[in-house]
Amino acid sequence: AQSVTQLDSQVPVFEEAPVELRCNYSSSVSVYLFWYVQYPNQGLQLLLKYLSGSTLVKGINGFEAEFNKSQTSFHLRKPSVHISDTAEYFCAVAPTGFQKLVFGTGTRLLVSP
Amino acid sequence: GAGVSQSPRYKVAKRGQDVALRCDPISGHVSLFWYQQALGQGPEFLTYFQNEAQLDKSGLPSDRFFAERPEGSVSTLKIQRTQQEDSAVYLCASSLVSTGGIGNSPLHFGNGTRLTVT
């Protein structure tokens, strides 16, 4: 079975500051890793994914994440946030070769001027 | 074309009522998923279809929950005798292919149906 831990339920940050949203996972098999964003009253939108290869993956809206196998982490970063980045961010894993996603509980990013 | 469409967007049901939630996936998408997202939580897997076949229903919380996709396109999630703990947002997602896992074909999510049971 897989599990995902997002320790920070809420991260407040000022506009144009850098941000890191933490994600740790547990799995006995190899997994794919994902970050999704959810704006109010909307569905989930894929930010980026790690399947294999380079451990640093770049996504949409200037976000990037780094896969660290030894620490079983997949932290999301952005060097300079905008007000429009205010949303809920979910880390998720899926066993390779399968389609079922397991999500973390989410981190609310609050960007203020 | 259009994305994944879910209806209704909001549903209020009295405890004990039956409800039906509809999902129109992207045309041609083989795989379809239902997730339940309780307030302040991440989505949790309910069930998965490949065309009309329900291949995994391990996430359905009780036998009051039933999902179908009879013609391999539109899907309906039915909840019988709703309880207050059923209050949540129900998300539907679809993907183009079924082989090779989610790495080969990203999931496209609908905006969800918010169910409130009073």
Boltz contact constraints between the chains, C-beta under 6 A:
constraints:
  - contact:
      token1: [A, 32]
      token2: [B, 103]
      max_distance: 6.0
  - contact:
      token1: [A, 42]
      token2: [B, 111]
      max_distance: 6.0
  - contact:
      token1: [A, 43]
      token2: [B, 109]
      max_distance: 6.0
  - contact:
      token1: [A, 43]
      token2: [B, 110]
      max_distance: 6.0
  - contact:
      token1: [A, 43]
      token2: [B, 111]
      max_distance: 6.0
  - contact:
      token1: [A, 43]
      token2: [B, 112]
      max_distance: 6.0
  - contact:
      token1: [A, 44]
      token2: [B, 109]
      max_distance: 6.0
  - contact:
      token1: [A, 46]
      token2: [B, 106]
      max_distance: 6.0
  - contact:
      token1: [A, 51]
      token2: [B, 103]
      max_distance: 6.0
  - contact:
      token1: [A, 90]
      token2: [B, 42]
      max_distance: 6.0
  - contact:
      token1: [A, 94]
      token2: [B, 102]
      max_distance: 6.0
  - contact:
      token1: [A, 96]
      token2: [B, 101]
      max_distance: 6.0
  - contact:
      token1: [A, 97]
      token2: [B, 101]
      max_distance: 6.0
  - contact:
      token1: [A, 98]
      token2: [B, 101]
      max_distance: 6.0
  - contact:
      token1: [A, 99]
      token2: [B, 101]
      max_distance: 6.0
  - contact:
      token1: [A, 99]
      token2: [B, 102]
      max_distance: 6.0
  - contact:
      token1: [A, 100]
      token2: [B, 45]
      max_distance: 6.0
  - contact:
      token1: [A, 103]
      token2: [B, 42]
      max_distance: 6.0
  - contact:
      token1: [A, 103]
      token2: [B, 43]
      max_distance: 6.0
  - contact:
      token1: [A, 104]
      token2: [B, 42]
      max_distance: 6.0
  - contact:
      token1: [A, 105]
      token2: [B, 41]
      max_distance: 6.0
  - contact:
      token1: [A, 105]
      token2: [B, 42]
      max_distance: 6.0
  - contact:
      token1: [A, 106]
      token2: [B, 42]
      max_distance: 6.0
